[in-house]
Amino acid sequence: MRPWKPDEDNVEGLARTYAGGLYIAARGLSTHTGDALDELADRIRAQVDHPRPDMREIFALETELSRIMPPEVKERRYWEYRARFERVASPHELAAYLASKPPPTPTAGTPSPIGDADNLVLLGHVHRNYLVTVLREQSERDLKHWIQRGLQRGLFLYILVLIALLFADMKGWVPKQVLYFGVGLSLLFLVGRLGAATSVVQRLQKAVREEGRDAFFEVTALCTGRRGISIAMMEGGIFAILLYIIFGAGLGQHLGMSGGIFPQVEVNSPADRTPDSGAEAGTADEAPIAIPEATGTGAAKDPLAGTPPPVTVTRPPPPAGRSQSNTFGWKSDPCDASNVICMPSFISQIGKHLGFRDYPDFFKMLLLAFLAGFAERLVPDALDRLVQRRSSVADNVAPAVAAGSTNTPPKVPLEMEVNWDAPDAPRPSPPPPPPGAGG
């Protein structure tokens, strides 16, 4: 155990309080100056007055006190030690101790003989659990502090990336598309790391001793788990980028990840393959729309007059002072006070260059990036579904190829008809049935 630091915790105060109780017991049991209990009380007092008391030494002094106290007090103290043991011991340890036939509960008129072995065994177990608990709390604190410093380093690195991109943009070294895309992609990576770090911190806060497991293994995992936590935080950022690639490639709908909290890519973009995407391609600044003349229930319609000519309705121009919108609804000029909902232009530009339809989809992607790091199985499970889907297609097509052209290949389910080589290419028509098949 490394030395305790007063500025990090108050273990010294805990040790002094514990030693103070032992000092009172030893001094009270002493019958005269210079006896064994009086000398032990002086040694305990030295730990109380020490600037950095050693808890291990205090526990050793308590064990010595249990051996030299008077027999009648030793018998009474046994039940206190046993109660402390039952509070810290696991059910398996308590069952094993009871199976060893400890001194029975005393009854009226029949005191139970208590030996030093019982007190020493109980105190040894209690002290060991106390030390392990202190070390576990210290390890959790150190890991949280280390995670905090890692997030601070990641944020500092992200700021450096922003400064580098802005400087390159000022010098004209990179186009605007690279600037906004780089900022958005690095932001998703950072949010994924933040989600993974939050998940780890919550696990540390909920860490409890597992049933039937030695506490030493738990503390060992806390003391040697920095490498695993670092890898988990890196995976959180990578999973966030992979989840963005899934949506950017238009694979979200094939995995049941469309609508609701899932973002949508720009309308009519190559990655937008939703069936109703064309219905949202209209804009407020379109050409005049021809609307057929409406007919009421009581209106007389002349069947000889033919189809009435369409009535042309022209949309009025937007009021002055409002920002104009492009095809995808992105603001083309800065917000002003006349807008009901106004987002900073750089937020819209980042979302647009990442391929999303509007700023709510960009925020949805940020939320999913956090979840990709927080729920470590979210993206791996999605990738597993993609692999299983392709394997299902291969398993259905392979028997047909092996059987030759004389047999009808098994029909592939509609949801499995995915052309992985060219998603936008038309699907091949199914082969014709063999002669004589069907009616």
RAZIHU-V346257 format. One line per field, one symbol per residue. ss: DSSP state (A for helix, B for strand, O for the rest). A space follows every 10 residues. Layout:
BEGIN
ss->???
END
This chain:
BEGIN
ss->OOOOOOOOOO AAAAAAAAAA AAAAAAAAAO OOOOOAAAAA AAAAAAAAAO OOOOAAAAAA AAAAAAAAOO AAAAAAAAAA AAAAAAAAOO AAAAAAAAAO OOOOOOBOOB OOOOOAAAAA AAAAAAAAAA AAAAAAAAAA AAAAAAAAAA AAAAAAAAAA AAAAAAAAAA AOOOOAAAAA AAAAAAAAAA AAAAAAAAAA AAAAAOOOOO OOOOAAAAAA AAAOOAAAAA AAAAAAAAAA AAAAAAAAOO OOAAAOOOOO OOOOBOOOOO OOOOOOAAAA OOOOOOOOBB BOOOOOOOOO OOOOOOOOOO BBBOOOOOOO OOOOBOOOOO BOOOOOOOOO OOOOAAAAAA AAAOOBOOAA AAAAAAAAAA AAAAOOAAAA AAAAAAAAAA AAAAAAAAAA AAAOOOOOOO OOOAAAOOOO OOOOOOOOOO OOOOOOOOO
END
